[in-house]
């Protein structure tokens, strides 16, 4: 009789497991650049997002339902990103959108999210005015260009003893925004601007631009660039013997960037929302999980994907629903402990409570030299 009960219990357990495995997934759309000059970075976002989804599903999913990520390549191009969003919403029937990396691409799908009344979360796009457009369905789980400039311009001017700076950036919303914010704040601190110039995504020849910078004789060079463009630029700057101190924003505190750039990365400064060397148990566990999954240290974009998926998953769980309006209301009540601090949202959808850091690359590691909290209203 006892053996029969055990067999019945085992059968019931197997049925329950089968039912759980057959539970309808909760679909989340993720749009990132998986091709083109920022593909390194877009792929990092996807890696972090997939790690978060795996951890959520290993814990039983959301109320017993698995979280399914559906990934599309937006190429950081507004038109392609809009097409990807329409496909995810109309064909795949996703409950939430995450994306789309470049600020111009995210700006392009904000009206799409509003049209369909579907929540859109970005963990990357930092152009300051995105959260000033009154879009109720848009949430930014990231810093802004303005925040990084206000937090670190004074430290850079003082510690690097800057008297003059040349500003260069990729010619898109993010690059122009970063140059505008840092040049404004450093100018207010008495630092002279000697040159402002831009380059296109995917550029491979920076010699002419670097020649102009050298002729301007600045103490420092501010650069807004991602992994591929930035690594080529820095190697060519070292080859030309450019002696100005280099600092900026982008994916500079990442293992991919340091490997691609080699010895030319030594000593540069980067203002970032996340570095693998941030102290604390939450970050230590994240770094261990990421390294186990991908055999490398996470950078700002791996953390961005990880945080965005966790924020969305917690909102769906809190809403106890996959209806868009319920998720939107739950996102507004976000209270998420991340590897880089605590995330909440202002009424405009701007995250605050986490920390940004200034790092210097030393011995192929991002060493944290300053930390600044991201507060509401910044």
N, C-alpha and C positions, 0 to 999 in steps of 0.2 A: 504493500500500500504506500509506504514511504517513498519507494522508488518511483511509483506511478505519479505521486504528487510532484516529485522532482522533475520528471519528464514533462508534466503539464506546465510547471513553472518555467522550464526552459523553453517550451514551445511558445508560451505567452510572451516571454522576454524576446524571443526571436521575432514574433509578430510586431511587438512594440518597436523594436529596432528597425524592422522593415518599414513600418508606418512612418517613423521619424525620418528614415532615409528618403522616403517618397514625399515628404512634406514639400509643399510648393515653395520654391526659393523666393527670397526677397531680392529683387533686382536693383542694383545700383550702377548707374552709368558713369564711366570714367573716361574723360577726353584729355589726352596728353600728346605732345609731339613725339612720335616714335620714329620719325624720319626727318632728315634735315639737320641743320647745324646745332640744334639744341636737343637732339635725340638722346644724347648721353643723360641729360638732365630729366627729360620726360620719362625715360626708362627707370630712372631712380625713383621717381614718384610712384610708378607702377609697382616697383619692388616693395616699397614701403606699404602701399595699399594692399598688395596681395598678402604680405606678412600679417597685417592687421586682420584681414578677412579670414586667414587660416586660423589665427588665434581665437577669433570669435567663434568660428565653426567647430574648432576643437573643444570649446567650452559648451557646445550644444546649440550654437547659433543664437538667433533672436527669438525667444519664446518657442524654441524647438524647430524653427525654420532656418535653413542655411542662408547665408548671405552670398549672393552671386554677383561678382564683379563682371561687367561687360565693358571691355576696353576698346576704344576707338582712337585712331590716329588723326588728330586735328592739325598736325604739322605746324602749329602756331600761326596758321593762316586763317583769318576771320571767315572766309567763305567755306573752307573745308570744315572748320569747327562748327559752323551753323548746320552744315549738312549732317555732320556726325550727331549733333544734338537732336535734329529732327528724326534721324533714324532710331536713336535710342529711345526717344519719347514715343514715336508713333508705331514703330515695328517691335521694339523689344519691351515696351511698356515698363520702363524703369520707374521706380518710386522717387528717386533723387538723382541729380546730376552732380558730379564732382569735376572741376576743371576750370580753365583750360590752359593753364601755365602762363603763356604770354598775356599781358594785360589787354592788348588789342583783341586777342582771340576771346578772352573772357568777356570783354565789353560787348563783343558781337553776339554772344549767346545770352546775355542778360535780358534783352527784350524777348527772346524765345522762351526763357524760363517764366517771364512775367505773362506772356501770352497764354501758356499752358497752365499757369498757376502751379508750377513745380519748383520745389526748393533746389537752389544751386549753391554749392559750397566750393570755394577755392581755397587751397592750402598754399598758394604760391603768388598769384597776381598781386603786385604791390603798388600799382599806380594809385595815388592817394584819393583821387576823386571817384573811384568806383563805388565807394560806400556813401557818396554824397548825392546819388541820383534818385533816391527815394524808392528803390526797388525792394519791395517787401519780401521777395523770395530769394534775395541774394545775401550770402554770409561769407565773410572773409576770415579764415582761420590763419592769418599771416600778418606780418608787420607791414608798414607802408614805407615808401621811400622817405617821406617826411620824418617819420619816427626815427629811422636809422641816422639821418642827418642830424636831427636835434640831439640824439643821444650821444653821438660820437664825434661830431665835428670839433667840439672844443678839446676833447682828448687828443685827437689827431693833430690839431694845430699846436697844442702845447707840447706833447711828447715827441712829435716829429720835428718840432721847431720850424714849422712851415712859414715862409714869408711870401711865397708865390706858388701857384698850382696851375698845371695844365689839365683840362678836363676832356676825356674822351669816352664815348659810349657807343653801344650798338644803336643803330638808327631805328628804334621802335619806341613805343610808349614807355616801356620800362627804362630803357637806356636814357632817353631824353629826360624822363622824370628824375632819375637818379642824379644826372648831371645838374639839373635845375635845382634840386633840393640841396645838394652838397655845396654847389657853387654859391648859392644864396647865403647859407649859414656860415661858410668859411669866409666869404666876403665881409659879412657883418662882424666877424672876429678880426678883421684887418688883413686877411690874407689876399694878396693880389691875384687876379685871374690873368694868366698870360696867353691862354689859347682854349678855345672850345671847338671840338670837332667830333664827327661821327663816322662810323663804318657800317657796312651792311653785314647782316647775318651770313655766315659761311665764308667770310673773307680769309684769304690765305697770305696776302702780301701787305704787311703793315709798314714797310720800309719808308715809303714816302711820308706817311703820317708821323712816324717816329723821327724822321729827319726834321720835320716842322717843330716837333716837340723839343728836340735837342737845340734847335736854333732859338727857341723861346727862353731857354735856360731857366726852367722852373726848379724850385726846391723839391716839389712833389708832383706826382702824376696820379690823378684820380681816374679809375677805370671802372666802367659798368659793362661787364662781359660775362658770358657763361663759359662752360668748360672748354669746348672746342676752340672758340674764337680767342678766349683769354689765354689759353695755353700757348697758342701760336704767337700771339702778340708778345707775351712775356719772354718767350725764347728768342724772338727777334730783337727785343729791347736789350737783352743781355748780350746777344751777338754784336750789337752796335755799340756796346759799352755805355749805355744810358745810365747815368749815375744818380738821377733823381730818385727819391723814395717813392715807392709805388704802393698805393692803397686803393680800396674800392669796395664794390658790392658785386655779388654773384655767387657762383658755386665754388669759391676758392678754397674753402675749408673742407674739401672732400678728398677722399682717397683717389678717385679717378683723376681729378684735376692735378693733384700733386704728382701722380705717376706720369701723366702726360707732359707736365711742365718740367719735371726733373729738377736740377739744381737751380734753374731760373726762378723757382718758386720760393727759395730760401729768403726769409726776412720780410716778405710782403705782408701787409695788413689787410684784413677783411672784416667788414661789419656784416654779421649774419644772425638769423634768428635761432640757429642751432649749430652746435659742433659736437662731435662724438666725445670730446673731452670735458663736457659740462659735468660738474660733480653731482652726486646724488644717486640714490638707489634706483629710482624709476628709470633714469637714463642708463645706468649700468645694466639693468635687465634688458632694456631695449637694445643696447649695443650688443650684448651677448646673443640675443635672439636673431638679430639682423646678421651678425657675423656667422652664426651657425647656418643660416639659410643661404647666404650669398658669398661667404668667405671674404668679406671685406667690411670695413667700418661704414656705418651710415653717415650720410652728409645731410645738408639742410633739406634736400628734396626727398630723400628717403623718409626723413622725419615728417615732412609735409604730407606725403601720401598716407603714412601711418596715422598721423593725427586726424586728417580729414575723414578717413574711413571710420575711425573710432568715434569721432564726434557725431557722424551721421548714424552709426549703429546705435549709439546710446540714445539719440533723439527718437529713433524708430521704436526702440524698446520702451522709452518713457511715454511715447504717444500711445503705445499698445495698438498701433494701427499703421497701415501703409498708405493711408489717404494723405494726399499732399498737404492739405491745410493743417491736419493734425501734426504732421512732421514739422511743418514750418513753425507752428506754435511751440513745439518741443525744442526745436533748435534754438529758439530765443531764450530758452531756459537752460542752455548748456552750462555744465559745471564739470569740466573734464580735467583730470590730472594727467599731464603729458610729460614726456621725457625732458622737455625744456620749460616746464612750469604749468601754471593753471590757466585754463581757457574759459572765458565767459564772453558774451557778446553784448555790445551796446545796442540801444534801440535801432541804430542805423545798420547793424549787422557787422560791426567791426570787432574783431577779437581783442581782448585785453587780459592782463593778469599774468601772462607768460614773460619770459626774459629774452632780450637780444644780447648778443655778445660781440666784443671786438677781439679778434684772434690775430696772432702773428704766427706765420709758418716757420717753425724751427725744427730742423732735423726731420723733415717730412711729417711733422705733426702740427695740428692746430692748437697752439697754446693760448688759453684764455687770458687776456690782459685786462679786460674790463667787462662789466656786466651792467645792463640797464633794464629795469622793469618796464614793461609796456602797460601803461595805465590808461584808463578810460579818459577820453578827451584829447589824447595825444595825436 
